[in-house]
Amino acid sequence: MSTDFSSRWVRIGVHTGLIQHNVAIIKERVAPADVWAVVKANGYGHGAVEVAQAALAAGATGLCVAIVDEGVALRRAGITAPILLLSEQPPELSELIVGYMLTPTVATTMSVASLASAAAQQQRVLNVHMKVDTGMHRVGATPREALSLARYISESENLELEGVYTHFAVADQPDHSANAQQLLLFNSVVEDLRNMGITPALIHAANSAAALVNPEAHFSMVRLGIAMYGLLPGHGVKDECSALIPALTLRARVSAVRWVEAGEGVSYGLIKPLQKGSLIATVPIGYADGVPRALADTSVPVLINGHHCSFAGRVTMDQILIDCGSDTSITIGDEVVLIGKQGEHSVTADDWADALGTIGYEIVCGLSPRVFRQYI
Ligand SMILES: Cc1ncc(COP(=O)(O)O)c(C=O)c1O
């Protein structure tokens, strides 16, 4: 469910031109490696189909998602580019994977057998990517298992081992020794496969952070997620992100105003009695939309009338209450910027994340589907 700005004064704006700008920057940096755009979790909250279309228009040659439903939704929207499923899926989904020509990740013989049989039944040849666990210990065959698994895949007439890949655990900390260790292990697997006569077209390891800072990890493609959205993969790679621009804004309008006297509190719990009499603006967005309840306990500002304003009390499910101080000119319908720019000021999803002790990924993925997304 989503509502538009005319029926509800809350809106996410996604600037697809900025997605393209960010993709183009990374594409140039990693060339000649390909860029596959990671659009799982509804394109990190930005809208999977629209982000996918923008990324492909900017030169990405493939897409990555987490689950089969996400891949099917992209296919149903008419997207024909390769779509990699980033981890193994339950065997009962093999038929669907083949039917929609998604590219599954494989890491076990069970998964390979199930996909080979579904592909044989549908008389198709399915591309698969084998994932190797080189240290993240989340998904993947061990380097030793990978060799026999690759042999097993290459024996199937209905499967093509298009890719071999791994995933870094600490790419956002470029000096961490685990990066070099994972690369060493991955390179040795690729070399062993080559010695066995197995040379997949796509070798990949890099997420955004590694794409930005680790040229040795580029191989033949990178999996670009957070940097495409203009957000930071981590503070350890901040300098390399200076040309990226956040593509998402979160705006609302003031829905009510009232003067509240000093000593009175507002919202549930009445937890913060006002120091001075203030204009309190009600804004119709809450934690059900993705504004974390804990944000009211931080100093993250909300922008109204070009000013920094602060949370006056707890975030409620559908509304927040903002302390506008003595600015009595603020009125119903005035624009409220939660994420984005207003006048001289700006607030980013990364600002929210820093204040809350989390990462920008969690903030944008947490923006609820009920908020209307407008594409610019
Ligand atoms: C396997 C894999 N590759 C690539 C990415 C993209 O990472 P990032 O958003 O840091 O670029 C993710 C994201 O979680 C992932 O799980």
PDBQT file of the ligand as one rigid body, heavy atoms in Angstrom, charges set to zero:
ROOT
HETATM    1  C1  LIG A 401      26.723 -10.900  -1.454  1.00  0.00    +0.000 C 
HETATM    2  C2  LIG A 401      26.578  -9.424  -1.530  1.00  0.00    +0.000 A 
HETATM    3  N1  LIG A 401      27.238  -8.754  -2.490  1.00  0.00    +0.000 NA
HETATM    4  C3  LIG A 401      27.147  -7.423  -2.606  1.00  0.00    +0.000 A 
HETATM    5  C4  LIG A 401      26.396  -6.680  -1.732  1.00  0.00    +0.000 A 
HETATM    6  C5  LIG A 401      26.358  -5.187  -1.875  1.00  0.00    +0.000 C 
HETATM    7  O1  LIG A 401      27.005  -4.589  -0.798  1.00  0.00    +0.000 OA
HETATM    8  P1  LIG A 401      27.126  -3.012  -0.696  1.00  0.00    +0.000 P 
HETATM    9  O2  LIG A 401      25.739  -2.510  -0.509  1.00  0.00    +0.000 OA
HETATM   10  O3  LIG A 401      27.973  -2.789   0.498  1.00  0.00    +0.000 OA
HETATM   11  O4  LIG A 401      27.720  -2.549  -1.969  1.00  0.00    +0.000 OA
HETATM   12  C6  LIG A 401      25.703  -7.325  -0.710  1.00  0.00    +0.000 A 
HETATM   13  C7  LIG A 401      24.916  -6.539   0.230  1.00  0.00    +0.000 C 
HETATM   14  O5  LIG A 401      24.617  -6.857   1.326  1.00  0.00    +0.000 OA
HETATM   15  C8  LIG A 401      25.794  -8.736  -0.609  1.00  0.00    +0.000 A 
HETATM   16  O6  LIG A 401      25.159  -9.407   0.349  1.00  0.00    +0.000 OA
ENDROOT
TORSDOF 0
